[in-house]
């Protein structure tokens, strides 16, 4: 079944207006022409989309379902048209909060120098939702912690490249008791933690004994969407946060925090995820190479 996009746009106008007359006026077409267009769409799909009465037009269950999907389809259609007509590459990316706050910004600066015409849109969202969008080809690549990536669905359709692997360090106030006593990750679980982007898939990829220790400790006490907020909780409160070593050299010290290495801690490993059959994009290759150098 091939859906006519023009009819879908007309259907959405009727759906939003709950009436044919104002929808026809919005679309600059006659009431009868709009009615025939909706009837053709119903024939095309094979089910009624509206319950019609003399006073109002009410969507059927099928109409409600189509409205939700039609908006996504039309938005994607507009994206395809824009990218087809554009002379410049437009990278659409989804990344974890710690990637956006950490290595992505300097990598984008490097991309700007090597590919000055490239446009980039970066979003963050739960990784399983991001994977659905990648499989729908609504975005070009995902960047998440490698432990999260290991638990993504549909791995057979995904090309995974680990591009960053470095130690985490603890960032905390110099007067925090943990700084005086030090210790392993297990020792530090007794304190309050603030962590960016500690998602369900990351947690499920842990070894069972590790996951149990984190669960019993209530780790993390604060799970927020960016590293800057975690650093503020550490600087102005009693929280400890975990940051990549390269990030700690600048941002953590700028916040007035001290850092210390930690034994038995997970590593900051980031993977780039694309579709196995995706066409090559020079701008994306350049960005991934820049991330790998950061």
C-alpha positions in Angstrom: 0.0 0.0 0.0 1.4 3.4 -1.1 0.0 6.4 0.9 -0.6 9.7 -0.9 1.2 12.4 1.1 -1.1 15.1 -0.1 -4.2 13.2 1.1 -2.4 12.6 4.4 -1.9 16.4 4.9 -5.6 16.9 4.1 -6.6 14.2 6.6 -4.6 15.9 9.3 -6.3 19.2 8.7 -9.7 17.6 9.1 -8.5 15.7 12.1 -7.3 18.9 13.8 -10.3 21.0 12.9 -12.8 18.2 13.6 -14.7 19.5 10.7 -14.5 19.6 6.9 -15.5 23.2 6.3 -12.7 25.0 8.3 -10.2 22.4 7.0 -11.3 23.1 3.4 -10.8 26.8 4.1 -7.4 26.3 5.5 -6.4 24.2 2.5 -7.9 26.6 0.0 -10.1 23.9 -1.6 -13.8 23.2 -1.8 -15.7 21.1 0.7 -16.6 18.6 -1.9 -13.1 18.2 -3.2 -11.8 17.7 0.4 -14.5 15.1 1.1 -13.6 13.2 -2.1 -9.9 13.3 -1.1 -10.6 11.8 2.3 -12.8 9.1 0.8 -10.0 8.2 -1.6 -7.6 7.9 1.4 -10.1 5.7 3.3 -10.3 3.5 0.2 -6.5 3.5 -0.1 -6.1 2.4 3.5 -9.2 0.1 3.6 -11.0 1.5 6.6 -13.1 4.5 7.7 -11.1 7.3 9.3 -14.0 9.5 10.5 -17.5 9.1 11.9 -19.5 11.7 10.2 -22.7 13.4 11.5 -24.5 16.6 10.7 -22.8 18.4 13.6 -19.3 17.1 13.9 -16.6 14.9 12.4 -15.1 12.4 14.9 -12.0 10.3 14.2 -12.4 6.5 14.4 -9.8 4.5 16.3 -8.1 3.9 13.0 -8.2 7.6 12.4 -6.5 8.4 15.8 -3.8 5.8 15.0 -3.2 7.2 11.5 -3.0 10.8 12.9 -0.1 9.9 15.2 1.8 8.1 12.4 0.9 10.6 9.7 2.6 13.5 11.5 5.8 11.4 11.8 5.7 10.4 8.2 5.1 13.9 6.9 7.9 15.3 9.0 10.2 12.7 7.6 9.0 13.5 4.1 9.9 17.2 4.7 13.3 16.1 6.0 14.0 14.0 2.9 12.9 16.8 0.6 15.1 19.3 2.4 18.2 17.1 2.4 17.6 16.2 -1.3 17.4 19.8 -2.4 20.2 21.1 -0.1 23.7 21.4 -1.4 25.2 20.9 2.0 25.3 17.8 4.3 23.0 17.9 7.3 24.0 15.4 10.0 21.3 14.4 12.4 22.6 12.8 15.5 21.5 11.5 18.9 23.9 11.2 21.8 24.0 10.5 25.5 24.2 13.5 27.8 27.8 12.8 28.8 28.9 12.7 25.2 27.2 16.0 24.4 28.8 17.6 27.5 32.2 16.1 26.9 33.9 15.2 23.6 31.2 16.3 21.2 31.7 20.0 21.4 35.4 20.0 20.5 34.7 17.4 17.8 32.1 19.7 16.2 34.7 22.5 16.2 37.1 20.2 14.3 34.2 19.3 11.9 33.5 23.0 11.3 37.1 23.5 10.2 37.2 20.5 7.9 33.6 20.6 6.6 32.5 24.3 7.0 29.3 23.7 4.9 28.0 20.9 7.1 25.0 21.4 9.2 24.4 19.4 12.4 21.4 18.7 14.6 22.1 16.9 17.9 19.4 15.5 20.3 19.4 13.4 23.4 16.8 10.8 24.4 16.7 7.3 25.9 18.9 5.0 23.8 16.2 2.5 23.0 14.0 5.3 21.5 17.0 6.6 19.7 17.6 3.2 18.1 14.0 3.2 16.7 14.7 6.5 15.1 17.9 5.2 13.6 16.2 2.2 12.2 13.6 4.5 10.7 16.5 6.4 9.1 15.4 9.6 10.8 18.9 10.1 12.1 22.4 9.2 10.8 24.2 8.1 13.9 24.0 7.5 17.7 26.7 8.1 20.2 26.3 6.4 23.6 28.4 4.6 26.3 29.6 1.3 24.9 27.9 -0.6 27.8 24.6 0.9 26.8 25.2 0.1 23.1 25.9 -3.5 24.0 22.3 -3.8 25.1 20.6 -2.1 22.2 17.9 -4.0 20.3 18.3 -5.0 16.6 22.1 -5.3 16.9 22.2 -7.3 13.6 21.2 -4.1 11.7 23.7 -1.9 13.5 27.3 -1.1 12.8 29.1 -0.3 16.1 32.5 1.3 16.4 34.1 2.1 19.7 35.8 5.5 19.4 36.7 6.5 22.9 38.0 4.5 25.8 39.5 6.3 28.9 39.3 6.1 32.7 36.7 7.8 34.8 37.8 9.9 37.7 35.9 11.0 40.8 35.2 14.8 41.1 34.3 16.1 44.6 35.0 18.9 47.0 38.4 18.9 48.7 36.7 18.7 52.2 34.5 15.7 51.3 35.3 12.7 53.5 35.7 10.5 50.5 38.6 12.6 49.3 40.4 12.1 52.6 39.8 8.4 52.8 39.8 7.4 49.1 39.0 3.8 48.3 37.5 1.7 45.6 34.1 2.1 43.9 32.5 -0.2 46.4 33.8 1.9 49.3 32.5 5.1 47.7 29.0 3.8 47.1 28.1 4.8 50.7 28.1 8.5 49.6 25.6 10.4 47.5 26.3 10.3 43.8 25.2 12.5 40.9 25.6 10.9 37.5 24.6 12.1 34.0 22.6 9.7 31.8 22.7 6.5 33.9 20.1 4.7 31.8 18.4 1.3 32.2 20.3 -0.3 29.3 23.7 0.7 30.8 22.6 -0.8 34.2 21.4 -4.0 32.6 24.8 -4.5 30.9 26.6 -4.6 34.3 27.8 -7.8 35.8 25.1 -9.1 38.2 27.1 -8.6 41.3 28.0 -5.0 40.2 24.3 -4.2 39.4 23.2 -5.6 42.8 25.8 -3.5 44.7 24.7 -0.4 42.9 21.0 -1.2 43.5 21.5 -1.7 47.2 23.3 1.6 47.5 20.6 3.4 45.7 23.1 4.5 43.1 22.8 7.1 41.7 21.0 9.5 44.1 20.8 12.1 41.4 20.4 11.2 37.7 20.3 14.3 35.6 20.7 15.1 31.9 24.0 16.9 31.9 27.4 16.8 33.4 27.4 20.5 34.4 24.4 19.9 36.8 26.3 17.0 38.3 29.4 19.2 38.9 27.2 21.8 40.5 25.7 19.2 42.9 29.3 18.2 43.8 30.6 21.7 44.2 27.6 23.2 46.1 26.4 20.1 47.9 27.7 16.8 49.2 27.5 14.7 46.0 30.3 12.9 44.2 30.3 12.7 40.5 32.1 10.6 37.9 33.7 12.3 34.9 36.0 11.2 32.1 39.6 12.0 32.8 40.0 14.3 29.8 36.8 16.2 30.9 38.0 16.5 34.5 41.2 18.4 33.4 39.0 21.4 32.5 35.5 21.4 33.7 35.8 19.8 37.1 38.8 21.9 38.1 37.0 25.0 36.8 34.1 24.2 39.2 36.6 24.2 42.1 36.5 20.5 42.6 39.4 18.1 43.1 39.7 14.8 41.3 41.0 11.4 42.2 41.4 8.1 40.4 39.2 5.2 41.4 39.8 1.5 41.3 37.3 -1.0 39.9 35.3 1.8 38.3 33.8 1.4 34.8 35.6 3.1 31.9 34.3 5.9 29.8 33.9 4.1 26.5 31.8 5.7 23.7 30.6 3.9 20.6 29.3 5.3 17.3 26.3 3.4 16.0 25.1 3.6 12.4 23.1 1.3 10.1 25.1 -1.5 8.4 23.7 -0.5 5.0 23.9 3.3 5.4 25.6 5.2 2.6 28.9 6.8 3.5 28.8 10.4 4.6 32.1 12.3 4.5 30.9 14.7 7.2 30.0 11.9 9.5 33.3 10.1 8.9 35.1 13.4 9.7 33.1 13.8 13.0 33.7 10.3 14.1 37.4 10.7 13.4 37.4 13.9 15.4 35.7 12.2 18.3 38.2 9.5 18.3 41.0 12.0 18.6 39.5 13.9 21.5 
